[in-house]
Amino acid sequence: MRKLPFDKAKLEEIAAKWPTPFHIYDAKAIRANARRFKKAFAWNEGFREYFAVKAAPNPHLMELLKEFDFGSDCSSMAELVLAERVGNVGEKIMFTSNDTPAEEFRKAWELGAIVNFDDVTHIPFFFDAVFGGSPKPGDLEGRVFCCRYNPGPLKGGNAIIGKPEEAKYGFTRAQLFEGYRMLRDAGATRLGLHTMVASNELDPEYIIDTAKMLFELAGDLHDSLGVDFEFVNIGGGVGIPYRPDQKAMDIERVGEGIRKAYGELVKGRGMKPLKLFMECGRCITGPYGYLVARVRHIKNTYRLYAGLDACMSNLMRPALYGAYHEIVVPGKENSPETSVYDVTGSLCENNDKFAIQRVLPVLERGDLVVICDAGAHGHAMGFQYNGKLRSAELLLEEDGSVRQIRRAETLDDYFATLV
Ligand SMILES: *Cc1c(COP(=O)(O)O)cnc(C)c1O
């Protein structure tokens, strides 16, 4: 059984002020995790984690992570503006987008962000968007550029992101040589190399291999083009143990494995020092956010259903990927798990289920139910289909106090865009 940072009495107290459903994040646990994460890579001078804003696009969480000097990995206008509002500007923004519109390139440029290209044709597109044509000598001075590598069949697949050769992202190997040549010839001197080939990956070796792949590639690009790299960014995708039988990624082992590879492939090859960047979202906040709901109805037909006051617009992962999320019933932690439920929401879609045939204690109307590991790609994926509204987000502070960091949507929000 998962240990929660609150008990039933505390949750009832919170719910009296902010009615269910709501998302609540554990500030203390997020800080402890951020500290540990940074420490695992402290051997690398200049290491930086750029928190993937899309995982939990709330400025209060971004501010909390800023305490640890985490940057922001942004992929849209709104995410760029969020980073700007929390004071993450300049090289604290990694702008990793795809199918990018011109105005987002211009905004990223204006903010001084590291611009990470998703395609070789985006380089002249960017020059057009920002300079109205080819850059003049000195235009790129001091700015950092990066290209996203897609290794295609050279790297094995991963469950969520799929096989690299079927993924829409990034340059082929040959295109990378072309892209960095274009950047070099246009006067760019500060360069990085990026890839993102994992999602919810629990095998440390996969992440270590990704770093190795980029260290070698940076060396090959250097040898061929004479360009030096300041950093490699191995992307995000570090997984979390959603299921009780899964083990958390041993982040210290990842750090140590990459340190060894760095010794061989970077130092050993006589390359200049490379900074290691990551852009994880899930493993930074995922396990420390909870969706709290109440049982609204118990229904007994061909199956036993527990209908909650939350639905898939509050947490879409089970419906979208068949994802497993642990469910805890506060106050019944020690009750025997004797009943099998489909735990549902009220959306008119039969996949609106948080759990299917889950063994739980006997549930009653009014019971509080906590859905675990909702702290990343949870609230963020919310939508308004079927007239469902997005819930509030709360932050449980280290002193036990609770602060609302996003209010729940109201019907006025729903109707606000109608002409
Ligand atoms: C989604 C995404 C991330 C974060 O992924 P996690 O699985 O949350 O770590 C990082 N970088 C890019 C480019 C992404 O699309």
The ligand as a MOL file (V3000), in Angstrom:
LIG
                    3D

  0  0  0     0  0            999 V3000
M  V30 BEGIN CTAB
M  V30 COUNTS 15 15 0 0 0
M  V30 BEGIN ATOM
M  V30 1 C 7.4950 15.0120 -23.0950 0
M  V30 2 C 8.8800 15.4650 -23.2980 0
M  V30 3 C 9.7890 15.4830 -22.2350 0
M  V30 4 C 9.4620 14.9790 -20.8640 0
M  V30 5 O 9.1560 13.6340 -20.8390 0
M  V30 6 P 8.9680 12.8560 -19.4480 0
M  V30 7 O 8.5340 11.5040 -19.8790 0
M  V30 8 O 7.9020 13.5870 -18.7050 0
M  V30 9 O 10.2750 12.8840 -18.7450 0
M  V30 10 C 11.0490 15.9640 -22.4800 0
M  V30 11 N 11.4120 16.4090 -23.7080 0
M  V30 12 C 10.5760 16.4090 -24.7410 0
M  V30 13 C 11.0490 16.9020 -26.0520 0
M  V30 14 C 9.2880 15.9200 -24.5840 0
M  V30 15 O 8.4510 15.8960 -25.6200 0
M  V30 END ATOM
M  V30 BEGIN BOND
M  V30 1 1 1 2
M  V30 2 1 2 3
M  V30 3 2 2 14
M  V30 4 1 3 4
M  V30 5 2 3 10
M  V30 6 1 4 5
M  V30 7 1 5 6
M  V30 8 2 6 7
M  V30 9 1 6 8
M  V30 10 1 6 9
M  V30 11 1 10 11
M  V30 12 2 11 12
M  V30 13 1 12 13
M  V30 14 1 12 14
M  V30 15 1 14 15
M  V30 END BOND
M  V30 END CTAB
M  END
